[in-house]
Amino acid sequence: MDSLTHIVLGAVVGEAAVGKKMGNKALVYGAIAGSLPDFDVFVARFFDPVDALFVHRGFSHSLFLLVILAPLAAYAVKHFSHNPRLTMLNWLALIGLPWLSHILVDIFNTYGTAILEPFSHARISFDSVPIVDIFILLVLAAAVVVILLAKRKNVLRKMAAWASLSLTIAYFGTSAIIKTCVDGETRKSLITKGATYTRIHSTPLPLTNLIWMVVVEDSSGYTISQKNLINGKTTHKAYLARNEGLLKGCENNNNMGKLLNFTRGFYTVEKSSNEHLKIYDLRFSSLAGVYPQAFVFMFEVNCNDGKLLDHPAHPSRGIIPRNVKNLWNSLWQS
């Protein structure tokens, strides 16, 4: 999820954990603890641009690191806080639960989270919630406002915290069900048409869970479409050839295998104007309207360069007023 969502989620979890004993300070501690795993973005700057893709949401998001560091952090904060009202268990809940919430919600995004490091490098992703989801953000932000305005012993604080957390849990659970339905309907449609395919990838567009990008892979490329859950219509957007032949000559670059592994094989290749290559990761869609430019990640690579990437990849989600307006209008098209 985006940083702001992690902040407000961590704050609400902190309030639910020890808000009655600590008041608004629980929001602050929870917000900080809920943001800790994403400090890996600063560490990633010291790595090769390809390796940096795996540093983010890697070991920093593992359950193993949480189990090791959360008790140590709780002990340190307890030692320096001198707050007699909070026990070691209270501090562990205040640090550990927001941290855990960060890890758990991230596995619903497409980027993938290595929660089993160092025992497994597998990245778990349910692909059912966008990185930026306006519904979750507004629900949690509203809860934080209510908590801030209410007095410490006011029952509204507890109600706002638990109601928003319940809605969040229900929303993430529903998103997984929606994804199952989208994939199932896509397979059924392909079978009805007699179309051949190898894999299906689906994920919602940024901001909402109501419009999904569906990528259907065949032997040579991908059909890109968008499914509107409001009217049930599926709109064809593009067919993109994989063009893996353009990668000939890149076999000796060790980073190429890593980069293609990052895309999980969902990629298309184009020649760049400067004779470099452009590789698009087809798993992430921005709000822009035209593919392949609408994909969040585009890597401009140079196979003759040992680094492969000259600079880190910066995601572009296309969340600008024009695209948001187009998204809103497309939601309600009949």
N, C-alpha and C positions, 0 to 999 in steps of 0.2 A: 504494500500500500504506500501512498505518498506520505511524506514526513508529517504533514499537518494531521492526517488521520491517525498516525501512530501517537502523536502528542496528545490528542484529545481522548483517544482510546486508553492510553496509559493513565491519563488523569482520572478518568471515570473508574478504571479498575482500582487505582489507588484510593479513591474515595470509598469504593465498595469494601476495600480491605480494611482500612483503619481510619476512615474519615471521622467517625464518631469520637475517636480519641485524639485526633490530630487536627481536625478542621481543614481549612483550605491548604495548609502545607502538604496534606496528602495528595492534592492535585498536582502540586509542583514536583514532589518526589516521584509520583507515578508517571508524570509526563516525561521526566528525565530518564527514568528506568525503562519506559516504553520506547525510548528513542535510541537506547544504547547499541543495539545490533547494527544500526545504520551508520555508525561511526566508521564502518569498514570502507565507506566511500573515500575517506581521507587516506586510509592505508593503501587503497588501490592505486593512488597516484604514484606510488613508488614502484609499481610493477609495469612490466611490458603491457601495452594496450590490450593485447589478446588475453594474457593471463589475468588482467584486471577484471575482465568480464566474469571470471569465475571467483575472484576474491569477493566481489559483492554477493551477498547472500550465501556465502560459503561457510567457513568455520565459525564466523561471527554469529551465524544464525543456528548453530547446532545446539541440540539439547544437552550434549556433553559439556559444552562451555558454560551453559546456563547452570547446570548442576554444580560445576566447579566454582564459578565466580560469584554467583548470587549469594551464597552463604558468606563468602569472604567480604563482599561489598556490604552486606547487611551488618556483619560484625563491626566493620570499620565505621559505618555511619552511626551505629548504636554507640560506639565508643566515643565519638566526637560530638554527638548531639546532646548528650546529658539530659535526655527526656525520660524521666522515671515512669511515665505512663505507658510507654511502649516496651514490650518484652522483645527478646531476640526473635521469637516467632512472628511478632507483629512486623518487625523490620524485614524479616525474610519474605513475608507475604507482600509487603509494600514494594520491595525490590524485585522479587522473583515473579510475581503474578503479572505485572505490566510487561516485563521482559518476555514472559511466556506468551502473552497475548500477541505481541509483535510477531513472534515466530509462527504462531498458529495461523494468523490471518494472512501472512505472506504466502503460505502454501496454496492459497486459492487463486493467486495471480499466475500469469503465464511465465514469468521470468524463472520461476523454480527456486526452491530453497533446499540447501543441503543440511537438513536437520539431523542426519545420521552421521555427519563427520565426527571423528576421523575414521569411523568404522566402515563407512560407505561414502563414495563420492556421488551417489545418485542424487539427482535434484527432483524433488517432489513438487508437482504443480497440478492443480485441479483445473486451471484455465477457466474458472467460472465467475470471477469478479475482476473488473478492471483495476488497474493500479490506482486510478483516481475515480472514486465512486461518490457522486454528490449526495446520494441518499444517506449512506453511512456517515459521511462527514457532517451533514446537517443534523442528523439525529444525535450524534455524540457531542457536537458543538453546543446544541441546544441544552443538553443535559449538563454540560460544564457551566453554562451561563446560569441555569437554575441553581446549581450547587453553590456557585460563587455568591449569589444574591441571598440565599437562605442562611439562617443562623445554624451554628454547629449542631444543635439538638433538634432542629426542625426535621420532621419526618419527610418533608419534600426532598431533602438531599438523598436519603436512602432510596426513595421511590424513583427519583430521576435516574440515579445510578443504575439500579437494577432493571428498570424498565428499558433504558437505552441499551444495556448489555443483552437483555433478552431479545430485543428487536434485532440487534446485530447478529446474535447467534442464529436466530430464525432466518435472517436474510442470507447469511452464508450457506446455511443448510438448503434453503430454497434454491439458491443459485446453482448448487450441485445437481439438484433435481431438474432444473431448467436445462442445464447442459446435457444431461442424459436424454432429455426429450428432443432437444435440437439435433443431437447426433443421431438419435433413432429415426427421426423424421427424414433426415438427410439420407441415411442408408436406405430407407424404404423408398424414397423418391428415386434414388439411383437404380435400385433393383427393378422398380416399375418401368423405368426408361431403358433398362437393359444396358446401362452404362457400366464400364469397367473402371475400377479405382483400386488404389493400394492403401491409402490412409485418408482419414478425415481429421481436420483440426478445427475446432471452433472456440471462439472466445468473444466476450462482449466488447463493444467499442468503449472508449473512455467516457466517463461521467454517468453512464446508465447501463443497466442490465437488460434493457428492452430492445436493443438492436445488436445483433451478433454478426461477426464476420465468420464465414464458413469457408475453409480452404479444403478442396477435394483434390488429392494427388492422384495422377495416373502415371504411366510409364515415362512420359516425357515432360510433364509440367503440372500446372495447377489451375483449377478453376476457382476464381475468387467471387464470392457472392455475399450479400448481406441479408439477414433474415429479420424482419420486423415482427416482434411478438405481439404488438398491438393489433395489427390488421392481418397477421399471418402470412404476409407476402414475402417472397424471396426475390431479390433483385440481383441479376447477374452484373458483375462489375468488370471482370477482365479474365482473360486466359493468359497465363504467363509460362513460357517455356523455361525449363530449368537451366538450359544452356551450360551444362556442366563441361561441355567440350572446351569452353573458353578457359577453363582452369588447367588445360594441358600445359605442362611446363612448370606448374606450381607444386608438383608432387614432392619435390625435394625441400620445400619450405615446411619445417616442422609445425609452424604456427597455423598453416592452412587446415590441417586436420583438426586442430583445437577449435578453430573458428567454425568449421562446418559442424563439429560436434555441438557447439553452443546453439546453433540453429536447429539442432535435432533433425537435420536433413531437410528442413523446409526452407529452401532458399532458391533464389533466381539470380543469374549473373548477367551483367551488362558491361559493354566496353565503355570506359570513360573517355572524355575528350582528350585527356593527356596520356592516353594509352595505358592508363591504369585500369583496374577492373572495379566495378561496383557490385557488391554482394548484398542483397536485401534479405533480411530475416522475415519470413512470411508469417511468423506466429503472432506479431503484434501489429494492430492497426491503429493509426491515428485518426483524427476527425477530418483530415483532408480527404477530398473526394475522388482522387485519381490514383490508381495503382500503376506501377509499384511505388511512386513517390509518397503514397499515403502510409507506407510501412514505417514504423517507429524507428527501426534500426537499419541504417545503410552504412556498409563498411567499404571505404575506398581503399583497395589493397594494391600493393606493389610486390609481385612475386619475386622480383629481383632484390628486394630488400629483406634482409634476415629478420627484421622486426615485423614485416608484412603490413602492419598498420603504423603510420607515422605519428598518429595522435589518437587519444582515446575516443571511442564512439559516444556521441551525445544523443540521447533519445529525443525525438521530436514528436510530441503528441498532438500537435495542431490545435491546441485548446485556445483558440482566438475567437473574438465575438462573431465573425462571419461564419466560422465553422459550427459554433455552438447554435447559432440561429438556424443553419441548415439542418443540423441534427434535430432540433426541436420541430421544425416544419416536416421533416421526413417521418417523425414519429406518428404524426396524425394524418398522414396522407391516406386517403381512402383507396 
